[in-house]
Amino acid sequence: MTSGASEGSALRTLRVLEAVARPGGPHRLGEISAATGIAKPSTHRILGGLTGAGYVVGDGDGAYGLGPRTYALSATIASSEDTGGDTVLRRFQSEVDQTVHVALRSGDHAIYVRKVDSEGPYRMASRIGGVLPLHCTAIGKAILAHLPGEERAGLLRGLPAPTERTLTDPAALEQELAQVRANGYALDDEENERTIRCMAAPLLDRDGRPVGGVSISTITFQTPKEALLGHSARLVETAALLAPLYT
């Protein structure tokens, strides 16, 4: 087998594993095949290998969820040695005195990979490994705003509304995302969770593509919107410092 074929096989396996990890699981074979664009027979064969290795488990009814080895790998990554990012993030948290997060894009959602809690009386329910929708979170909108137009349009369809403030109309979202690009940061004003307001800046690679974002999360009845926006310049600076560590 050539190295190219080997790389192709490895990437296909990772795509299947990512599809299994999508929110709303466990997922059936047809869903996983559709999400990856890999034919059902090949998807089934890959799932068999992942199941045998413990990365995926079947639910006994034809659907698949994450297995113990995937969770173990996730925990190992989350607790891995600091590469400088934690130092930057902790310094930033101490300056803004709010909970801060880093999340990375994974297909049509993002996943929290770092969190530094505020010392305040209220704690965010977010956790490392938690999944964020893109259209109604600050990090998600920071990511969407910097995707190519065609790719972004494909992600702005059939959007759920977690709260009454969530934007689900693609045209309205496109208008807001244009403003995100102009400002350099995105805002989630109780659009994903009531009483939670967040601001985020994108983590961009050398080509300007978004790989994730860094955010400040606040409780609306504790922190006025104007106070959160006052940290926007420092947020954008922090994102620029963190981006090379994740790209």
N, C-alpha and C positions, 0 to 999 in steps of 0.2 A: 504494500500500500504506500502511495506517495505521501509526502508530508502535507501537500495540499488537501488530499482526501482525508487525511487524519484530522487536520484542522477543521475541515467542513463537518466531519462527524462530531467533533467535540462541540462546535458551536451549535449544531442542531440539538444536541443533548441539553446544552445550557438553555436554549430557547424553550424546549419542552419543560424544563424545570421551572423557568420563569413563568410559563403559562399555568403550571400547577399552582404556583404561589400567588396567582392573581386573586384579588378580593372576591368574596362570594363563594369560595370553594367549600367542599371538594367539587372538582370539575369532571365532567364525563369526557370520554375519548373524543367525541365529535367537537366539543368546545375547545379542547386542547389543540386538536388538529386545525381547526379554523383559526385559532389565535396565532398559531405559528406558521401557517401556510404549508405545513408538512403533511403529506398524504397519510390517511388513517393507518394503513399497514405499517408504515415506517414509524409513525408516532406510537403505535401499540408496541412495536419492538423496542423502541427507546424506553418507554415506560416500564417494560418488563425488566430491562437492565437496571433502571433506577430503583425499581421496587426490590429487586434481588439484592441490591447494594445497601438498601435501607434509607435512600434519599427520598423515596416516595412510598406511600402506603395506599392500598386500595381499601374502600369502605365496604366491600362485599356486595355492592350493588352497582358496580360498573363505573364508579367515580374514584378520583384520585386526589389525595392531599399530601402535604409535606410529611416526610418521615423524620425519625429521630436524628439521623446523621445530618440532615439539612439544618435542623435546629441547633445541633452541636456546632456545626460550621459557622452558623450565624453568630452564636455566642462567642466563639473564638475570635472572629473578626471584630465584633463589637468591643472586646476587651483587649485587642491587640496593642502592642507597644505604641506609645504616642510618637507620631512623626512630626510633631510641631503644631498640628491642627488643634489639639486640645489646649495647648498653651495659649494660642491666639483666641480660641473660643472662650476660655475662662477669663482672660483679660477683658474681652469684649463684654462678657456677662457682668463683670464687676463694674464696668463703666456705666452700663445702661440699667443695672439693677433689676433685670427682668429675666424670665426664662428664655434661653436661646437654643436654637436647633440647627443641625445640618441634615438635609435629606438629599438623596440622590435619585435621579430618574430611573425607573425600571418599566419600560414600555409605556402604558397609558396611566401610570401612577408614579408616585415617588415613595421612598422608604426612608424613615428616620435612621441615621447612622450615628449621630452624636446629639447629646442633650446635656445642658447645664442648667440646673434648676435655680430659680430665684429663691432667696431666703425669706420671702414673704409668707404670710399665713396660708395662702392658697397655692396648691400645687397643680400643675397641668397634668391631665390624665395621659398625655402622650408617652410613648415608650420607644426605646430602640427596637427597630424592626417593625414598628407601626406603619401602616399604609396610608398615604394621603392621596385623595383625588386631585387632579390637576386643575379643574375649572373653577373650584371654589375655595382654594387655599392660597395663601400668599406665595409660598414656595412654588406651588403648582403653576400659578399665573406667571411668576417670574420665569419659569421654564418655558411655558407655552409662548410667551411673548417673543422669545428668541429662536423658536423653531422656524424652519422654512414654511412659507405660507401653505403649501399643499399638504405637508405633514400635519401642520396645526389644524387645518380644516378637517382632516380625517378624525381628529380627536374631539371635535366640538359638535358631536352628534349624539342625540338621545341622552342628554345630560340630566341626571337626577338633581333634585333640589332638597338638600338636607335641612335648610331653613327657609323662611319666607323671604329672606334677603338674597338668596342665591340667584345669580344670573344664569339662565339656561339658554337664552336666545343667542345663537351664534353671531349675529350681526352686532348685538350689544356687547358681547364679549370681545369681538374683534376691535371695537372702538376702545374699550377699556385697555386691551393689550397694547394698542398703539400708544396710549398714554403711559403704560408701564415702560415701554421702550424709551420714551422721551424722558421720563423721570429717573430711570435707572433702578426703580424698586416697585414692588407690587403690594397691594393692601387687601387683606381679607377682613371685612368689617361685619363680623357675625354671619358670614356666608356659609361656613362649615359647621360651626357650633355656636349656639346662643351664648352671649356674654364673653366670647373670646374674640379679640381683635389682634391680628398679626400683620407684620410688615416683613417683606423678604426681598433680597437681592439675589440675582442669579450667579451661579458658579459657571463661568464660561471657559471653554478650552481655547487653544491657540487660534482656532479657526472661528471663534465666536459662537460655537454651538454650546447650548446649555447642557450640563451634566447633572445639575442639581441646584440647590440654593441654600442660603443661610437666613434665618428668621429671628425676629423678636416676637414673643407671644405675651399678650397682656390680658388682664381681666378688665372688661369695659367699665365696671363700676368702681374700679380702683385707679385706673390710669386713663386720663382724658386722651382723646384722639390726637390733639395737638402735641401732647407730651411725647407720644409715640413717634409722630412724624418728625419731631425735633432730633431724633436719632438717625435720620435717613442718611445723612452724609457719612457718618461713622459706619453705618451698616454697609454701604457701598464700598467703603475702604476695606472693611473686614472681608467682604466677599472676594475682593481682588487679592488679598493676602492668602486666603484659603484655597482659591481656585487651583493654583499649581499643585497643591497636595492631593487633589482628586482628579486630575486630568493627566 
